[in-house]
């Protein structure tokens, strides 16, 4: 019996070693480390890294890894047929032999991943960052200053806006490249705006509203005059989502709640300025009169699109792209109501002549940093410059809309891009957005209806005087992000009186708003 | 012979069935909704609302999903991970649990304490990542398999099951000349089908649904598992829509088709293991 238990003990110890080395697995998930006994197997060599091609004249090959915050499901693991096309173009451009790997992760989980990589000092050569990550990585020395590298990007340097370069400058150093913008109103960073049902306007005999009073009159007509002609009182004026900030309405009163605005006392958050109360009064009245979708504060994007497609509302918080008849929400609307027509709502002027929606965050949400782990920064700069160069053998089109003559043609003297291949097909070849190592916004592919929307929206944006993240913003994340949204919903719904805004201001300053405001003003004064 | 039901029992029976039917519908409808979306045209899917049947029936979403080779790669990776995690997980968990169930084994208490300690105090994401990184297992499917194989919770459930088995069985076998390995593999494991099926199902489902593991540890697309691929499809559609590139793509239909294709295997396996599932948990939970 003794030998029996000796052997049993051996079994136990063997199994315990497995448990010990895989230690600390708290549940059925995957949070424990792995056994060293198991060597990399099956897929260890199944990496997407393409085989290195022949080295350049200096005999050296380079490889860079890019982490992208985006999702392109058809982008091939081996880079696709476009990989060699790009390599050939790079060679003809005069670049050394360069290989690359793109890791694309969509959604906010992307930041979980790069934070883990940062903690293990294994950040990729180049990556998308947001402002919070940028400041954190810069403080830790994980990303490198880039102000001296800008001159190595002649193809894009002049297309980057000074305000955006300034916004990604932290502690006097440029820590990321923003995007560049081609000239023209369609290529700006701002894409959002209000879209109105022109066929409804025609039916009630009104014009696209240009003032806040006209907006009220139009919404009232949409609510009361049965513009969809179904004989039921089931339409609203305004369709939005639970994240809506009623930007045009606040803009008409001279503020944007989440923007830092100039006042005689320095910069203050828009939501703490008295004009906010005036806009809230208007919104509460509109909601009480049934002009705003009653479920707006529980509606997500998909439901808003459904309401739009089913003609539940006449004014839609959309994009310039919404003007295109093939944009999904518009296509759905047209399938139900083929006679539907859309128009953009431009400036919505308030009682004091103010207007303006929120401008987009710097870099079109697509800023890129270079890791301190990158060994060949100068070669990487050459590659980045190639990717945005429109000159012969430059990668501008390969990295955005594919191969000329195959995936697209240039028309009207280069003013229009006529796409032959779908974006999915371009990505499947390994070209286009997944390999857009730097971005230059180029929307020459837009259809005329969408162009009209972009042009109407183009000068209807208000500037944020400070895009930077301060330490107190990180310490009190809810103060700037969520506090006002809570009060906004409660006041618009009528659960709180408009005077509750005074309490909001008190809460704001009590919850770290005073520190945030002080830091913002110090940053701006310091330049 | 069925006893005659009283009025109260009949009322209870009706209400009970009505309630369970309502709950069943509430459970089944989301799946039915996705199925209908996946078989509807893009414009009809975008219109939304309640779907009792597909509108403007089309298989285009399935064609679009299946023409992408990645779904099959992801499928293969998910099946490989789920199968290996289940097989190796059952082997190692049962070996550990069997040893722990024997009080005579030297160091039993200490090892049991370690198991429980690991269940309460987790290593955390970053230390875990560092271990995997230093083992050169990043971007390797074995990282997912090895990490999910043995978990303290499963070990305790199985240990409780083994503890409830009569010691006489093993003593009789030992007298007949069987060694511990033979006893374990030819007597103990065949008598433990219920708990093996239960733990196996847990391991398989956890591996199949694992999203954060592949997200953190896998880099190359050839190593993506199904949850990661599905998330790519959904994020890709949302991104395409906000950048105006999603034109002509049936967003909701495509997402629906991807979801249906991904849940089918687990949906097929689950009913056959359900009876073991309940039995195994009951046994593991009442004996110790």
Interface residues (C-beta under 8 A of the other chain):
Chain A: X1 X4 X5 X7 X8 X9 X11 X12 X13 X14 X15 X16 X18 X19 X20 X22 X23 X24 X25 X26 X27 X28 X29 X30 X31 X32 X33 X34 X35 X36 X38 X40 X41 X42 X43 X44 X46 X47 X48 X49 X70 X71 X72 X73 X74 X75 X76 X77 X78 X101 X103 X104 X105 X106 X107 X109 X112 X113 X116 X119 X120 X122 X191 X302 X303 X305 X306 X309 X310 X319 X320 X321 X324 X326 X327 X328 X329 X331 X332 X334 X335 X336 X422 X423 X424 X428 X433 X443 X446 X450
Chain B: X41 X42 X43 X44 X46 X47 X48 X49 X68 X69 X70 X73 X77 X80 X92 X93 X95 X96 X98 X99 X100 X102 X104 X105 X106 X107 X108 X111 X114 X115 X118 X119 X120 X121 X122 X123 X124 X125 X126 X127 X128 X129 X130 X131 X132 X133 X135 X136 X137 X138 X139 X140 X141 X142 X143 X144 X145 X146 X147 X148 X149 X150 X151 X152 X153 X154 X155 X174 X179 X180 X181 X184 X202 X203 X206 X210 X212 X213 X215 X216 X219 X220 X221 X222 X223 X229 X231 X232 X233 X234 X235 X236 X238 X239 X240 X241 X242 X243 X244 X245 X246 X247 X248 X249 X250 X251 X252
